[in-house]
Amino acid sequence: MSDASWPRSAAVIGVGTMGGGFAQLLALAGIATRVADSSPELAAAGRERAVEGARRFEVDGLMAAGAADTIAAQLTAATSIEDAVADADFVIEAIREDPATKRDAFAVIERAAPGGAVIATNTSAIPIRDLAGAFRDGTRFLGTHWFNPPQWVPCVEVIPGPDTSDAVVERVHGLMRRLGKQPTTVGDAGGFVANRIQFAMFKEAVSVVADGVATPEQVDEVVRASFGFRLPFFGPFKIADMAGLDVYDGAYRALEQDLGERFAVPAPVAQMVADGRLGTKAGAGFFDTPPDELPRLTAGRDRSYAALSKLLEELDR
């Protein structure tokens, strides 16, 4: 089977909010998909939610006409995990975020699935190495961290385990692209990339409210209309380069003086500033920016921000 046509069939174990979204996407891509849950009744109910949810998405213009019929034709409720995975080329587990419960499910999945099936876990923060020990053959197991709602958020973090084969990683990347996702392979650490950053930000947001600096409503408004406004187009390193790493250096020093050493200048930033790598204005920071590229970068940034500002105004109306 060529990678373009893989997988022929799939199984989703756990048909809650995330699992239901996975089932919709797999079925919509023309992949015969079986869903299982802790009982046949829950599996059947999950299948119906996925189909009916797709019908609502059609009405709202979020899915093309006929999407729900395609999903209904490709999606089947299994009577058990064993039944769901028996002929699956790809299995994704989406049960509750508890390592012991997941390991128990993996034991069943590995026994019942074909020897060549790729098995993925969807987890928000559990290190994949902590789950991989449940497998006799860890070469076909890896982590995928999707974001809610999975139908619309593009990113999927792909996390190889200690023994995951390169071929399995490549196949999963191909599948994610086929489903319209943007896969990125990242290292295996608690929270991976997105949640490590997101939860650190949320912890500081809670501190801001606890310190009486702002209300939750004010924090949300500030974040949404400031750095959150820029994040659809640039990640934190590109934003820092464009702002100027010397500006960041000075801001960290002011923050440390008022809020303590947790806001000390990060050592890599201090070293870059000392070396004259101040960001785009110096031609080099975390990224190299040739002088002739700067006008294009700035113009693209301005067009993107203006377009998003107009879109948000329309949505607010």
Secondary structure, 3 states (H helix, E strand, C coil): CCHHHCCCEEEEECCCHHHHHHHHHHHHCCCEEEEECCCHHHHHHHHHHHHHHHHHHHHCCCCCCCHHHHHHHHEEECCCHHHHHCCCCEEEECCCCCHHHHHHHHHHHHHHCCCCCEEEEECCCCCCHHHHCCCCCHHHEEEEECCCCCCCCCEEEEEECCCCCHHHHHHHHHHHHHCCCEEEECCCCCCCCHHHHHHHHHHHHHHHHHCCCCCHHHHHHHHHHCHHHHCCCCCHHHHHHHHCHHHHHHHHHHHHHHHCHHHCCCHHHHHHHHCCCCEHHHCECCCECCHHHHHHHHHHHHHHHHHHHHHHHHHHC
